[in-house]
Amino acid sequence: MTGTHTPGTHTARQQWAAGVMVFGAVLLLLAGILAIFRGIMAIAQDDVFITTPNYVFAFDLTGWGWIHLILGAVAVLVSVGLFQAATWARIGGVTIAGLIIIANFLSLPYSPLWSVLMIAFSGFVIWALCVARKDAFGEPLDSAPRDV
């Protein structure tokens, strides 16, 4: 069955994809800012966090602070590229969100609730950046209408 192209379908798809991209960019920006604050807290005052003896991934909290500070700064920079729908930023956003998930998983004993929140934020960022198709950002779709 051949589908007919209805006016506004492509525009609605573009708006949805752009909305998802903005959603991912905003969440990555928030995750980055929160990671920066978490890093500053860990670097400035180690007694803010819970210390866990005999933890397999035991790093000094100042070390964890630097890791979160650097990941947060990179996440903020990548989110700026996401607001411009740059392909490099989508790849970088998925990568940095994955690294934020790993860092927060490894630091779960130090701040469990915060880590779970950041893992959820980063998971939504990965979803948002992977679900939007590139052709929905202004590149012309192929001329043949698609059946959905």
C-alpha positions as CSV (number, residue, x, y, z in Angstrom):
1,M,0.0,0.0,0.0
2,T,1.4,3.3,-1.0
3,G,1.0,6.0,1.6
4,T,0.3,9.6,0.8
5,H,2.4,12.3,2.1
6,T,0.3,14.6,4.3
7,P,1.5,18.2,4.7
8,G,3.0,18.9,8.1
9,T,4.1,15.3,8.7
10,H,7.7,16.1,8.1
11,T,7.4,19.3,10.1
12,A,5.9,17.4,13.1
13,R,8.7,14.8,12.9
14,Q,11.3,17.6,12.8
15,Q,9.7,19.3,15.8
16,W,9.6,16.1,17.8
17,A,13.2,15.3,17.0
18,A,14.3,18.8,17.9
19,G,12.3,18.7,21.1
20,V,13.9,15.4,22.1
21,M,17.4,16.8,21.3
22,V,16.7,19.9,23.4
23,F,15.4,17.6,26.2
24,G,18.7,15.6,26.1
25,A,20.8,18.8,25.9
26,V,19.0,20.3,29.0
27,L,19.3,17.1,31.0
28,L,23.0,16.8,30.1
29,L,23.5,20.5,31.0
30,L,21.8,19.8,34.4
31,A,23.8,16.6,34.9
32,G,27.0,18.5,34.1
33,I,26.3,21.3,36.5
34,L,25.3,18.9,39.3
35,A,28.5,16.9,38.7
36,I,30.5,20.1,38.9
37,F,28.9,21.0,42.2
38,R,29.4,17.4,43.5
39,G,33.1,17.6,42.5
40,I,33.6,20.9,44.2
41,M,32.0,19.5,47.4
42,A,34.2,16.5,47.4
43,I,37.4,18.5,46.7
44,A,36.6,21.2,49.2
45,Q,35.1,19.2,52.1
46,D,35.6,15.5,52.3
47,D,33.3,15.2,55.4
48,V,30.2,15.9,53.4
49,F,30.2,12.4,52.0
50,I,29.8,9.0,53.7
51,T,33.0,7.1,54.0
52,T,32.7,3.4,53.3
53,P,35.5,1.1,54.6
54,N,36.7,-1.8,52.5
55,Y,35.0,-0.6,49.3
56,V,36.4,-2.3,46.2
57,F,36.7,0.9,44.2
58,A,38.1,2.9,47.1
59,F,39.5,6.2,45.9
60,D,40.2,9.2,47.9
61,L,37.1,11.5,47.9
62,T,39.2,14.3,46.5
63,G,40.0,12.0,43.6
64,W,36.3,11.3,43.1
65,G,35.7,15.0,43.2
66,W,38.2,15.7,40.4
67,I,36.7,12.9,38.3
68,H,33.1,14.4,38.8
69,L,34.3,17.9,38.2
70,I,36.0,17.1,34.9
71,L,33.1,14.9,33.7
72,G,30.7,17.8,34.6
73,A,32.7,20.4,32.8
74,V,32.9,18.2,29.6
75,A,29.2,17.5,29.9
76,V,28.4,21.3,30.0
77,L,30.6,21.9,26.9
78,V,29.0,19.0,25.0
79,S,25.5,20.3,25.9
80,V,26.3,23.6,24.2
81,G,27.0,21.6,21.0
82,L,23.8,19.7,21.4
83,F,21.8,23.0,21.4
84,Q,23.2,23.4,17.9
85,A,22.3,19.8,16.9
86,A,26.0,19.0,16.1
87,T,26.7,15.4,15.3
88,W,29.9,15.4,17.2
89,A,27.9,16.6,20.3
90,R,25.4,13.7,20.0
91,I,28.3,11.2,20.0
92,G,30.1,13.1,22.7
93,G,26.8,13.4,24.7
94,V,26.2,9.6,24.6
95,T,29.9,9.0,25.6
96,I,30.0,11.5,28.4
97,A,26.6,10.4,29.8
98,G,27.9,6.8,29.8
99,L,31.0,7.9,31.7
100,I,28.8,9.8,34.2
101,I,26.8,6.6,34.7
102,I,30.0,4.6,35.3
103,A,31.4,7.2,37.7
104,N,28.2,7.4,39.7
105,F,27.9,3.7,39.9
106,L,31.4,3.4,41.2
107,S,30.7,6.2,43.8
108,L,27.3,4.7,45.0
109,P,28.5,4.0,48.5
110,Y,29.6,7.7,49.0
111,S,26.3,9.2,48.1
112,P,23.7,6.6,47.1
113,L,20.6,8.8,46.4
114,W,22.6,11.4,44.5
115,S,24.3,8.7,42.4
116,V,21.0,7.0,41.5
117,L,19.6,10.4,40.5
118,M,22.5,11.1,38.2
119,I,22.4,7.6,36.7
120,A,18.7,8.2,35.8
121,F,19.5,11.7,34.3
122,S,22.3,10.3,32.2
123,G,20.1,7.3,31.1
124,F,17.5,9.8,29.8
125,V,20.2,11.7,28.1
126,I,21.4,8.6,26.2
127,W,17.8,7.8,25.3
128,A,17.1,11.3,24.0
129,L,20.3,11.5,21.9
130,C,19.8,8.0,20.4
131,V,16.1,8.1,19.6
132,A,16.1,11.2,17.4
133,R,17.0,10.5,13.7
134,K,19.4,12.7,11.9
135,D,17.1,13.1,8.9
136,A,14.6,14.8,11.2
137,F,16.9,17.8,11.6
138,G,16.4,19.4,8.2
139,E,18.1,17.0,5.9
140,P,15.7,16.0,3.2
141,L,14.1,12.7,3.5
142,D,14.1,10.5,0.5
143,S,11.4,11.5,-2.0
144,A,9.4,8.3,-1.7
145,P,6.7,8.5,1.0
146,R,7.1,6.0,3.9
147,D,4.4,3.7,5.2
148,V,4.3,3.8,9.0
